[in-house]
Each structure stands twice: as C-alpha cells, then as structure tokens.
C-alpha cells in the first residue's frame, strides 16, 4: 500500500470506537459539516459587513435554507465552520430556532468551529480531521445551499457501498439538468463528470469554460476499457457530499488542495492507483439543489423560490419565527401590515412586513424586504430589494440588487445589472449606468468620499473597484461570475472541431494519434458551482501530481516531464507564478512523504537532499523550470513559493518541522547551485516573506541561521578582498 493510502487507512482506524456497540451507536448519528465561509470576494461590497451565508433571500438568510435542508434529512449533529464574521454567524444561530436550547431545534448539537488563520476550504477540512469530531458518515455542504432533495436513497446506497468495500469513501449527490429545467445552472464554468453507470463510480472530473481555446476532455486510455462509460455535462452540482472520515484523511495528505472539486476530487480520482479510494455519484431527477455562488445564482435562486421550485422552502412556509407570508393572487407573497396604494400592478413578487407601496406603482418578478418605503409611480422589475430601503416617487429599478438602508431619489433610474451596497443614496433625477457597483465603503472597509457627480449633491457612495478583479486577465473565466448579468459579449470565443474514432480510419493512425483522439471528446458549455478556480488552478493541481510521480520514480524522467509540464502550462495559459508554485509544492510534498514514511522516515536535512538528488535531472528541472532563470528577482519569487508551500504543510506537520524543512531545502538548493547567496538574502529582506500571518514568520525564522551564515560568509569575502587590495 502507498504511504498516502496507508496513512488514510490508519487515520480511519484510529477514529473507530473500541467497542462494537459504541461504534454501531455512533454510526446511527448522522453528522453534517457546513462550510460557512466562501474565501471569495465576488459578493463585495455586500460581504464587506456580513458573510455570504447571511445574505437575505426572500427576507430569509441563505444559511436558514441550508439548515432546513439538513433537518429534513435527519441530521442530528451540525458543525459550522467559519473564519470571517464568526461572531455574526454565531449570534444569528443563538437567536434562532437552531440553537440547541430551543425546543424547536431538531439538532442535538450545533457546534461552531473557528479557524482564524484558514485561507481555503481545504484548511477547514484538514483542521476538522485533526479534531477527530467526525466518527461516522457525515454530510458536507456549504452555507449558501438551497435544496429540497431527499437524501434517503443516496444515504442508503452510500452505506451499502461502504459495507461492501471500505474504500468507497464519498458519494456526490448530483441533480440531472435539462433544457427546460429551473435556473439552477451556473453560467461560465462547466463541470464534466466521467461516470461508470453500473457502479455509479466517478472516474474523472474536470472543469471547462467558454473562453478556453478548445472544449475537449482528456481521458486516460484505460478508462475507455470500461464496459460502459458516460461523459456527463448535464449535471447540477450543488456540492452535497456524503462522506466517511477517510475523506478528511485524504485532505490532510494533500495539504496544497484548496477546492473540493477542481483540486480534491480531480486529484483523488487521478491518484486512484496510489490511494485506492473510490468516489461515487447519486444522480437524482427530482428536487431542487443550487448554491448562491455568484450574483447570477443569487438572483436565479430568488426567482426559483418565488416560482415554487424550492417547495416547501417558499415564503409562505414562514421559515423564520414571526414571518407572516401568505400567497395572494398573481403569485404575490405578502406579509402582514403591507400597504399597497391604488392602481398598482404587482405580480410574481414577495413583499415584507411594514412595507408601503404608493399608488400606480409596478412591481414584477422582484423580492422586496421589510419596512421598505416605495413611492407612487415606481417601477421595480427583476430585482432584489433588501429591508429598510426607500425608493421615491417615479423612480425605476431594473434588474438590480439594492442593499438595506439605501435610498433611490425621485425620478431616478437604476439601470440593469447594478449592485448598490448598504446605505447608498442616489440623488433626485439621477441615472445610474448599467452594471454599476456602488458602495459607501472601500474594499478595505473604510468610508469613501461621496461621488456627487455620479450620485448627485445629496448622494452617498462611489463606484466600487475591487482590486482582485482589477488583477484578473481580460480572458479569466472568473470574470464571467462577477456581474449580475451573464454575457459573453466582448470576449473572443474559440471554436473546436470534433474528433472521433471510426473503424475505417483507425488503422491509418499511429498508436499515439489514436490514443490522443480516443482521449478527446467534445462537451457542451454547462454549469458548475465550484467556480472559484481557473485554468491556473487546474494547471497547479495537474502539474503537482505529474511531477510527484517522477520524483517518486513511478513514471518517466525529467526530460519527458519538462515537455509535459511545458505543454500543460501552454494549455492552461499558466503564469510564471503558477509554475513556481507547482514546482515548489511538489518538492515540499515529496519531502514530507519521505519524512513521514511509515518505515524509515528521514530527517528533514536528508529528505531535502534526497528530493533534489535521488532522481537524475531533478535539480536541473528545479533550476530551469522552477526558478526559471538566473536573475535575483526570479530566485526570490521561487524562494517565496517554497516558503508558502512549507507554511501549507504546517497544517500537516508541526510548524517548527515545516520551518526546518524550508531551511534544509534552501541550504541544499544553495549547495547544488540552484539558488545563489544574493537570492536568499534578498528574500530575507523582502516584505512578502513576512506577510500572511504568524506561520509565515515562524517558517521564515527557522531559516535565520542559514541567512546569518551567508551574511557572515559575505562579510569574510569582503574583508579578504579588502586585504588583497
């Protein structure tokens, strides 16, 4: 068994109760883990002051729908993970029916887990593995999930597979999509699953986007030997996963993984020969499942709630105490104390308590919060308006989201695609241009100077410019996820031809050509909810796995790996930074494997030497591909990548040992002429080496002895040169 597979199995065994009766009892307790942190900025400016999971939808926080879904499926213990806005989330739960002290709470336990230094979902799940809280099957979901799917069948199938084979560690619950289904499909990123339909086993996963130069799925040729194989690009993936504790053990083994699909799922499937773990799918045709992963999905789910796709989680179910929604004619949900003026035209809408609508107003396909003041002659279409918003006479709001405490002045117009943050004031007679994002706060959360030219003399707020968006390339598919409206206008879209194998032509092809064509299959653009990744992230995952195989001596050599590495980089348009990150991560991961080997684990210094010298061509590959040049800035960038990789493993091994490994790698690379003295010293002075919190500083500090030695050697050389002069 490989070290990865053996450690995962050992981790699973360590968590089993010693008594059979106790084990059976715990197996009956269904646990759930809610990831209540997205580690994304795409919902700014709304998430500058509150987490995504508490954003209101039909006057109900998104987290409320997630908890209802878990309750309807018999979950008994819930663990809520958060990094930012922890206090807000805990305060909300404690004041709701979900607090365990409330008689109406269906859960026996609701625990909050804080991980203040987490930087990704992967960090959460590695932390969960360390805590040992999960003792049996658990459901993993996100705090922005809206679903009414029954998991009874999926749970039964998962348990049967696990009983037959303990290596069946996870079941993904996927919803069949269709051309005429509800709006639960995400635009921009397309998940593609290769599935064995008989065993319901997922064999391959990758993501595509409409901006990439081709639309092919690369499949291992062995996969084509399956009796049956389905390539599914029609599945809605709301990331509802039924897991065993072994899932967490594999997250701990892969300390560089950040995302559940693009990294973890893709990597585990690709690494099956090493880990031996199987991931299955349960594809359902009934029920609703979607995540509010971007503004487009946030609005689409709101429309689906109005249209009843999410039943019983619709407004008149009154999920929150003191809600009083009732369904009226024209598919209008109204709470008590709503006042509507004469000659109003309202259809397919929800209006919260104490809201006042003036005469001759038109509200269509919209969600209106509580205590809103809407003047006469107002038009609101295809929009979401939060509570305590004032929209004055004859104003127009089209396909926009207006946050709480905002004011739209008389005779003003908010054009399609606009996002107005909390407290924004639009003056009288102002037209806000299409797709404008306006906030009273900067990306750092500080107050801004009002843009009176844009919003009028009484206006409050200014255009919001997120630096993370500014840093994106024009063709980065993440840009497709950032606006309220989805459009490919202005992008250069690529067309791909379809390659097939036919019996008449196959004999004329070389073995390599035939295999390449067999591995290619055209898919259509579809939808994914794990849309926080791009080609660069896919490149890093693929590159690390391929390089690890060569470092372990499992396949190929470094000359062929260099060609594959270059090809993979070009295919994903990966940056120099992504290349350095991939090489650094693979080196550190291989060193950790040598240190943690079950038999004959090495000391850090020996592991650092082995990883660079054991395989012929390794140090040349690191120098030519990883560092990528002789200049000092290139060396500093690569050293930073190694430091960050060592910080990542500090969640797997002790931070002091991670720092010792970092120092040992630098010393070995200096000895092998991969790094120069000036590069290491410049890195030590670089401010980036100290950024990222305490772990970065701790790992850096373990390198101080090496830096001091280099500085002393430099001084001695200078003194000798002076003496000679």
PEDAKA-V25866 format. One record per backbone hydrogen bond with DSSP energy under -0.5 kcal/mol. NH is the residue of the N-H (numbers start at 0). CO is the residue of the C=O. If there is no record, write none. Layout:
BEGIN
((NH	CO) (NH	CO))
END
This chain:
BEGIN
((1	273) (5	1) (6	2) (7	3) (8	4) (9	5) (10	6) (11	7) (12	8) (13	9) (14	10) (14	11) (15	12) (22	18) (23	19) (24	20) (25	21) (26	22) (27	23) (27	24) (28	25) (29	27) (30	28) (30	136) (31	76) (32	138) (33	78) (34	32) (34	140) (35	33) (35	80) (43	40) (45	42) (46	42) (47	44) (48	45) (53	50) (54	51) (56	59) (59	56) (61	54) (62	52) (63	60) (64	60) (64	61) (65	61) (66	62) (67	63) (68	64) (69	65) (70	66) (71	67) (72	68) (73	70) (74	69) (75	29) (76	29) (77	108) (78	31) (79	110) (80	33) (80	78) (81	112) (88	84) (89	85) (90	86) (91	87) (92	88) (93	89) (94	90) (95	92) (98	92) (98	95) (101	98) (104	101) (107	75) (108	75) (110	77) (112	79) (113	111) (114	81) (117	114) (120	257) (121	257) (123	119) (124	120) (125	121) (126	122) (127	123) (128	124) (129	125) (130	126) (131	127) (131	128) (132	127) (134	132) (137	242) (138	30) (139	137) (139	240) (140	32) (140	138) (142	34) (144	141) (145	289) (147	287) (148	287) (154	150) (155	151) (156	152) (157	153) (158	154) (159	155) (160	156) (161	157) (162	158) (163	159) (164	160) (167	164) (168	166) (168	277) (169	277) (170	241) (171	279) (172	239) (173	171) (173	281) (174	235) (175	283) (176	233) (180	177) (188	186) (189	207) (190	188) (190	526) (191	205) (192	231) (193	203) (194	192) (194	229) (195	200) (196	194) (199	195) (200	195) (201	278) (202	193) (203	193) (205	191) (207	189) (209	187) (211	208) (216	520) (217	215) (218	216) (218	518) (222	219) (223	219) (223	220) (224	221) (225	222) (229	194) (231	192) (231	229) (232	230) (235	174) (236	234) (237	235) (239	172) (240	139) (240	238) (241	170) (242	137) (242	240) (243	168) (246	243) (247	243) (247	244) (248	244) (249	245) (250	246) (251	247) (252	248) (253	249) (254	252) (256	253) (262	258) (263	258) (264	259) (265	260) (266	262) (267	263) (268	264) (269	265) (270	266) (271	268) (273	270) (274	270) (275	271) (277	166) (279	169) (280	199) (281	171) (283	173) (283	281) (289	145) (291	143) (292	290) (294	480) (297	293) (298	294) (299	295) (300	296) (301	297) (302	298) (303	299) (304	300) (305	301) (306	302) (307	303) (307	304) (308	303) (309	303) (310	307) (312	309) (313	311) (316	313) (317	314) (322	319) (325	333) (327	325) (327	331) (330	327) (331	327) (331	328) (332	330) (332	348) (333	325) (333	331) (334	350) (337	334) (338	336) (338	354) (339	337) (340	356) (343	340) (344	360) (345	343) (346	362) (347	329) (348	330) (349	365) (350	332) (351	367) (351	368) (353	335) (354	351) (355	371) (356	338) (357	373) (357	374) (359	341) (360	357) (361	377) (362	344) (363	379) (364	346) (365	347) (366	382) (367	349) (367	365) (368	384) (368	385) (370	352) (371	368) (372	388) (373	355) (373	371) (374	372) (374	390) (376	358) (377	374) (378	394) (379	361) (380	396) (381	363) (383	399) (384	366) (385	401) (387	369) (389	405) (390	372) (390	388) (391	389) (391	407) (393	375) (394	391) (395	411) (396	378) (397	413) (398	380) (400	417) (401	383) (402	400) (402	419) (404	386) (405	402) (406	423) (407	389) (408	406) (408	425) (410	392) (411	408) (412	429) (413	395) (414	412) (414	431) (416	398) (417	414) (418	435) (419	400) (420	418) (420	437) (422	403) (423	420) (424	459) (425	406) (426	424) (426	454) (428	409) (429	426) (431	412) (431	429) (432	430) (434	415) (435	432) (437	418) (437	435) (438	461) (441	445) (444	441) (447	439) (450	460) (451	449) (454	450) (455	451) (458	455) (459	424) (461	438) (463	436) (464	462) (465	463) (466	464) (468	465) (469	465) (470	466) (471	468) (475	472) (478	475) (479	476) (480	477) (481	478) (486	484) (490	487) (492	490) (493	209) (498	496) (504	501) (505	501) (506	502) (507	504) (508	505) (513	509) (514	510) (515	511) (516	512) (517	513) (518	514) (519	516) (522	214) (527	188) (528	236) (530	528) (537	533) (538	534) (539	535) (540	536) (541	537) (542	538) (543	539) (544	540) (545	541) (546	542) (547	543) (548	544) (549	545) (550	546) (551	547) (552	549) (553	548) (554	548) (557	615) (560	556) (561	557) (562	558) (563	559) (564	560) (565	561) (566	562) (567	563) (568	564) (569	565) (570	566) (571	567) (572	568) (572	569) (573	568) (578	574) (579	575) (580	576) (581	577) (582	578) (583	579) (584	580) (585	581) (586	582) (587	583) (588	584) (589	585) (590	586) (591	587) (592	588) (593	589) (594	590) (595	591) (596	593) (600	596) (601	593) (606	602) (607	603) (608	604) (609	605) (610	606) (611	607) (612	608) (613	609) (615	613) (617	614) (618	611) (620	616) (621	617) (622	618) (623	619) (624	620) (625	620) (626	621) (627	622) (628	622) (634	630) (635	631) (636	632) (637	633) (638	634) (639	635) (640	636) (641	637) (642	638) (643	639) (644	640) (645	641) (646	642) (647	643) (648	644) (649	645) (649	646) (650	647) (651	648) (652	648) (657	653) (658	654) (659	655) (660	656) (661	657) (662	658) (663	659) (664	660) (665	661) (666	662) (667	663) (668	664) (669	665) (670	666) (671	667) (672	669) (673	668) (674	668) (679	675) (680	676) (681	677) (682	678) (683	679) (684	680) (685	681) (685	682) (688	685) (689	686) (690	686) (690	687) (696	692) (697	693) (698	694) (699	695) (700	696) (701	697) (702	699) (703	700) (706	702) (707	703) (708	704) (709	705) (710	706) (711	707) (712	708) (713	709) (714	710) (715	711) (716	712) (717	713) (718	714) (719	715) (720	716) (721	717) (722	718) (723	719) (724	720))
END
